[in-house]
């Protein structure tokens, strides 16, 4: 039987005794397993909040609780400590704002640190995604995950309890 290449194919290094390994070989090996995990997350679990990541307003600041989520690319977003952010000065003129989280990496010469970014946006980045059989279907594209909707009124910002972020059960 002949193996056919398609967009789902993945390449990994084949090792043999006495082989001189280069940085490219080792990076390719890491890429293979990272991409395999991301594909597993996208296809089997979809995208959304796995646990935690509740949003509240405390003392005029936005608080995001620790938690775990998967984005549409299959990246894991882990927030281990509460995150407090200043009020929404960038969107102060708006009546509605969304709290978005995004997978982020920072690289040094010897390490790559997987992290996250939290920000505010004027649109729900989950809009347009499909839901089937109790699972949110990942689009495979890199974009933030909207975890809360905020409303601005005469008393200031509040969390819209009617908004439900995508969840992975």
Secondary structure as a PSIPRED ss2 file (coil, helix, strand):
# PSIPRED VFORMAT (PSIPRED V4.0)

   1 X C   1.000  0.000  0.000
   2 X C   1.000  0.000  0.000
   3 X C   1.000  0.000  0.000
   4 X C   1.000  0.000  0.000
   5 X C   1.000  0.000  0.000
   6 X C   1.000  0.000  0.000
   7 X C   1.000  0.000  0.000
   8 X C   1.000  0.000  0.000
   9 X C   1.000  0.000  0.000
  10 X C   1.000  0.000  0.000
  11 X C   1.000  0.000  0.000
  12 X C   1.000  0.000  0.000
  13 X C   1.000  0.000  0.000
  14 X C   1.000  0.000  0.000
  15 X C   1.000  0.000  0.000
  16 X C   1.000  0.000  0.000
  17 X C   1.000  0.000  0.000
  18 X C   1.000  0.000  0.000
  19 X C   1.000  0.000  0.000
  20 X C   1.000  0.000  0.000
  21 X C   1.000  0.000  0.000
  22 X C   1.000  0.000  0.000
  23 X H   0.000  1.000  0.000
  24 X H   0.000  1.000  0.000
  25 X H   0.000  1.000  0.000
  26 X H   0.000  1.000  0.000
  27 X H   0.000  1.000  0.000
  28 X H   0.000  1.000  0.000
  29 X H   0.000  1.000  0.000
  30 X H   0.000  1.000  0.000
  31 X H   0.000  1.000  0.000
  32 X H   0.000  1.000  0.000
  33 X H   0.000  1.000  0.000
  34 X H   0.000  1.000  0.000
  35 X H   0.000  1.000  0.000
  36 X H   0.000  1.000  0.000
  37 X H   0.000  1.000  0.000
  38 X H   0.000  1.000  0.000
  39 X H   0.000  1.000  0.000
  40 X H   0.000  1.000  0.000
  41 X H   0.000  1.000  0.000
  42 X H   0.000  1.000  0.000
  43 X H   0.000  1.000  0.000
  44 X H   0.000  1.000  0.000
  45 X H   0.000  1.000  0.000
  46 X C   1.000  0.000  0.000
  47 X C   1.000  0.000  0.000
  48 X E   0.000  0.000  1.000
  49 X E   0.000  0.000  1.000
  50 X E   0.000  0.000  1.000
  51 X E   0.000  0.000  1.000
  52 X E   0.000  0.000  1.000
  53 X C   1.000  0.000  0.000
  54 X C   1.000  0.000  0.000
  55 X E   0.000  0.000  1.000
  56 X E   0.000  0.000  1.000
  57 X E   0.000  0.000  1.000
  58 X E   0.000  0.000  1.000
  59 X C   1.000  0.000  0.000
  60 X C   1.000  0.000  0.000
  61 X E   0.000  0.000  1.000
  62 X E   0.000  0.000  1.000
  63 X E   0.000  0.000  1.000
  64 X E   0.000  0.000  1.000
  65 X C   1.000  0.000  0.000
  66 X C   1.000  0.000  0.000
  67 X E   0.000  0.000  1.000
  68 X E   0.000  0.000  1.000
  69 X E   0.000  0.000  1.000
  70 X E   0.000  0.000  1.000
  71 X C   1.000  0.000  0.000
  72 X C   1.000  0.000  0.000
  73 X C   1.000  0.000  0.000
  74 X C   1.000  0.000  0.000
  75 X C   1.000  0.000  0.000
  76 X E   0.000  0.000  1.000
  77 X E   0.000  0.000  1.000
  78 X E   0.000  0.000  1.000
  79 X E   0.000  0.000  1.000
  80 X C   1.000  0.000  0.000
  81 X C   1.000  0.000  0.000
  82 X C   1.000  0.000  0.000
  83 X E   0.000  0.000  1.000
  84 X E   0.000  0.000  1.000
  85 X E   0.000  0.000  1.000
  86 X C   1.000  0.000  0.000
  87 X C   1.000  0.000  0.000
  88 X C   1.000  0.000  0.000
  89 X H   0.000  1.000  0.000
  90 X H   0.000  1.000  0.000
  91 X H   0.000  1.000  0.000
  92 X C   1.000  0.000  0.000
  93 X C   1.000  0.000  0.000
  94 X C   1.000  0.000  0.000
  95 X C   1.000  0.000  0.000
  96 X E   0.000  0.000  1.000
  97 X E   0.000  0.000  1.000
  98 X E   0.000  0.000  1.000
  99 X E   0.000  0.000  1.000
 100 X E   0.000  0.000  1.000
 101 X E   0.000  0.000  1.000
 102 X E   0.000  0.000  1.000
 103 X E   0.000  0.000  1.000
 104 X E   0.000  0.000  1.000
 105 X E   0.000  0.000  1.000
 106 X E   0.000  0.000  1.000
 107 X E   0.000  0.000  1.000
 108 X C   1.000  0.000  0.000
 109 X C   1.000  0.000  0.000
 110 X C   1.000  0.000  0.000
 111 X C   1.000  0.000  0.000
 112 X E   0.000  0.000  1.000
 113 X E   0.000  0.000  1.000
 114 X E   0.000  0.000  1.000
 115 X E   0.000  0.000  1.000
 116 X E   0.000  0.000  1.000
 117 X E   0.000  0.000  1.000
 118 X E   0.000  0.000  1.000
 119 X E   0.000  0.000  1.000
 120 X E   0.000  0.000  1.000
 121 X E   0.000  0.000  1.000
 122 X C   1.000  0.000  0.000
 123 X C   1.000  0.000  0.000
 124 X C   1.000  0.000  0.000
 125 X C   1.000  0.000  0.000
 126 X C   1.000  0.000  0.000
 127 X C   1.000  0.000  0.000
 128 X C   1.000  0.000  0.000
 129 X C   1.000  0.000  0.000
 130 X C   1.000  0.000  0.000
 131 X E   0.000  0.000  1.000
 132 X E   0.000  0.000  1.000
 133 X C   1.000  0.000  0.000
 134 X C   1.000  0.000  0.000
 135 X E   0.000  0.000  1.000
 136 X E   0.000  0.000  1.000
 137 X C   1.000  0.000  0.000
 138 X C   1.000  0.000  0.000
 139 X C   1.000  0.000  0.000
 140 X C   1.000  0.000  0.000
 141 X C   1.000  0.000  0.000
 142 X C   1.000  0.000  0.000
 143 X C   1.000  0.000  0.000
 144 X C   1.000  0.000  0.000
 145 X E   0.000  0.000  1.000
 146 X E   0.000  0.000  1.000
 147 X E   0.000  0.000  1.000
 148 X E   0.000  0.000  1.000
 149 X E   0.000  0.000  1.000
 150 X E   0.000  0.000  1.000
 151 X E   0.000  0.000  1.000
 152 X E   0.000  0.000  1.000
 153 X E   0.000  0.000  1.000
 154 X C   1.000  0.000  0.000
 155 X C   1.000  0.000  0.000
 156 X E   0.000  0.000  1.000
 157 X E   0.000  0.000  1.000
 158 X E   0.000  0.000  1.000
 159 X E   0.000  0.000  1.000
 160 X C   1.000  0.000  0.000
 161 X C   1.000  0.000  0.000
 162 X C   1.000  0.000  0.000
 163 X C   1.000  0.000  0.000
 164 X C   1.000  0.000  0.000
 165 X C   1.000  0.000  0.000
 166 X C   1.000  0.000  0.000
 167 X E   0.000  0.000  1.000
 168 X C   1.000  0.000  0.000
 169 X C   1.000  0.000  0.000
